[in-house]
Amino acid sequence: MDVVELVDRSAASALEHASVLQDHLRSADRSSDPAIRECRDEMHRLVGDIVSLRNAAELLKRESGAVA
């Protein structure tokens, strides 16, 4: 397994786990609780970061395929 595949698989796994956590946060949605809102917002940013990692892995795959 090369580095690009490792990044892609790791990001996919992290995205799966983040999605489960996000679902738990939604079910515990108490808009009046600032800690829940803050945690939900942080999860949203985390999911965005993970998606960015997957996109970067895809770009690396394409670039390495063009070079090979």
PASEBA-1860 file (N, C-alpha, C; in nm, 3 decimals):
! residues 68
1> MDVVELVD> 0.085/-0.117/0.000/0.000/0.000/0.000/0.090/0.123/0.000 ~ 0.062/0.215/-0.094/0.142/0.336/-0.099/0.084/0.443/-0.006 ~ 0.155/0.553/0.006/0.116/0.660/0.097/-0.021/0.717/0.061 ~ -0.046/0.734/-0.067/-0.175/0.791/-0.111/-0.291/0.701/-0.069 ~ -0.275/0.571/-0.089/-0.380/0.477/-0.047/-0.399/0.480/0.104 ~ -0.290/0.488/0.177/-0.297/0.493/0.322/-0.372/0.618/0.369 ~ -0.342/0.733/0.310/-0.412/0.857/0.345/-0.560/0.844/0.311 ~ -0.590/0.792/0.194/-0.729/0.778/0.151/-0.806/0.683/0.243
9> RSAASALE> -0.749/0.570/0.276/-0.817/0.475/0.365/-0.833/0.530/0.505 ~ -0.729/0.597/0.554/-0.738/0.658/0.688/-0.845/0.765/0.692 ~ -0.851/0.847/0.588/-0.952/0.953/0.583/-1.091/0.892/0.573 ~ -1.108/0.787/0.495/-1.238/0.722/0.483/-1.284/0.666/0.616 ~ -1.193/0.603/0.687/-1.226/0.548/0.818/-1.261/0.659/0.917 ~ -1.182/0.766/0.918/-1.209/0.878/1.008/-1.343/0.943/0.974 ~ -1.374/0.953/0.846/-1.501/1.012/0.803/-1.619/0.927/0.851 ~ -1.603/0.797/0.845/-1.707/0.707/0.895/-1.732/0.729/1.044
17> HASVLQDH> -1.625/0.734/1.120/-1.637/0.754/1.265/-1.694/0.892/1.296 ~ -1.648/0.994/1.224/-1.699/1.129/1.247/-1.848/1.137/1.215 ~ -1.890/1.064/1.113/-2.030/1.063/1.076/-2.116/1.003/1.187 ~ -2.068/0.895/1.246/-2.140/0.833/1.358/-2.149/0.930/1.475 ~ -2.037/0.995/1.507/-2.038/1.092/1.617/-2.131/1.208/1.587 ~ -2.132/1.253/1.462/-2.220/1.363/1.423/-2.366/1.323/1.440 ~ -2.400/1.200/1.406/-2.537/1.152/1.426/-2.574/1.152/1.574 ~ -2.481/1.112/1.659/-2.506/1.115/1.804/-2.529/1.258/1.852
25> LRSADRSS> -2.450/1.350/1.799/-2.467/1.490/1.838/-2.602/1.543/1.793 ~ -2.644/1.506/1.674/-2.775/1.551/1.625/-2.887/1.500/1.715 ~ -2.875/1.375/1.758/-2.980/1.319/1.843/-2.979/1.383/1.981 ~ -2.865/1.436/2.022/-2.855/1.503/2.152/-2.865/1.654/2.136 ~ -2.920/1.698/2.023/-2.925/1.839/1.990/-3.009/1.917/2.090 ~ -2.941/1.990/2.170/-3.006/2.081/2.264/-2.952/2.219/2.231 ~ -3.023/2.289/2.146/-2.975/2.417/2.095/-2.941/2.516/2.205 ~ -3.003/2.500/2.319/-2.977/2.595/2.427/-2.845/2.564/2.500
33> DPAIRECR> -2.788/2.446/2.476/-2.663/2.407/2.543/-2.544/2.449/2.457 ~ -2.470/2.552/2.500/-2.357/2.600/2.419/-2.249/2.494/2.398 ~ -2.229/2.405/2.493/-2.126/2.301/2.479/-2.162/2.205/2.366 ~ -2.289/2.170/2.354/-2.334/2.080/2.246/-2.318/2.151/2.112 ~ -2.358/2.278/2.107/-2.344/2.354/1.982/-2.199/2.365/1.940 ~ -2.112/2.393/2.036/-1.969/2.405/2.007/-1.912/2.273/1.958 ~ -1.951/2.164/2.020/-1.904/2.031/1.980/-1.955/1.998/1.840 ~ -2.081/2.030/1.812/-2.138/2.004/1.680/-2.064/2.085/1.574
41> DEMHRLVG> -2.033/2.210/1.605/-1.960/2.295/1.510/-1.819/2.241/1.485 ~ -1.756/2.193/1.590/-1.621/2.136/1.576/-1.625/2.007/1.493 ~ -1.729/1.926/1.511/-1.744/1.805/1.429/-1.761/1.843/1.282 ~ -1.836/1.949/1.257/-1.857/1.994/1.119/-1.723/2.033/1.056 ~ -1.639/2.103/1.131/-1.506/2.141/1.081/-1.419/2.018/1.060 ~ -1.427/1.922/1.151/-1.349/1.799/1.139/-1.386/1.722/1.013 ~ -1.516/1.712/0.987/-1.560/1.642/0.866/-1.507/1.714/0.742 ~ -1.509/1.847/0.744/-1.453/1.924/0.632/-1.305/1.896/0.613
49> DIVSLRNA> -1.231/1.887/0.723/-1.088/1.857/0.715/-1.063/1.718/0.657 ~ -1.143/1.622/0.699/-1.127/1.486/0.649/-1.157/1.479/0.500 ~ -1.262/1.548/0.458/-1.295/1.551/0.316/-1.181/1.614/0.237 ~ -1.120/1.718/0.293/-1.005/1.781/0.227/-0.890/1.682/0.211 ~ -0.866/1.599/0.312/-0.761/1.497/0.304/-0.791/1.397/0.193 ~ -0.916/1.356/0.183/-0.953/1.261/0.078/-0.935/1.324/-0.060 ~ -0.972/1.450/-0.072/-0.953/1.519/-0.199/-0.805/1.529/-0.234 ~ -0.722/1.559/-0.135/-0.578/1.567/-0.159/-0.524/1.431/-0.203
57> AELLKRES> -0.570/1.325/-0.140/-0.526/1.191/-0.178/-0.567/1.161/-0.322 ~ -0.687/1.201/-0.360/-0.734/1.178/-0.497/-0.648/1.256/-0.597 ~ -0.616/1.380/-0.564/-0.530/1.459/-0.653/-0.392/1.396/-0.666 ~ -0.339/1.345/-0.554/-0.207/1.278/-0.559/-0.213/1.153/-0.646 ~ -0.323/1.079/-0.636/-0.339/0.960/-0.718/-0.338/0.997/-0.866 ~ -0.414/1.099/-0.900/-0.422/1.142/-1.039/-0.286/1.189/-1.090 ~ -0.218/1.267/-1.007/-0.087/1.320/-1.048/0.015/1.208/-1.061 ~ 0.014/1.114/-0.970/0.111/1.004/-0.978/0.079/0.914/-1.098
65> GAVA> -0.049/0.903/-1.134/-0.087/0.826/-1.251/-0.046/0.894/-1.380 ~ -0.049/1.026/-1.381/-0.010/1.102/-1.500/0.140/1.096/-1.521 ~ 0.215/1.087/-1.410/0.361/1.084/-1.419/0.410/0.944/-1.458 ~ 0.340/0.841/-1.409/0.384/0.703/-1.432/0.373/0.660/-1.577
END
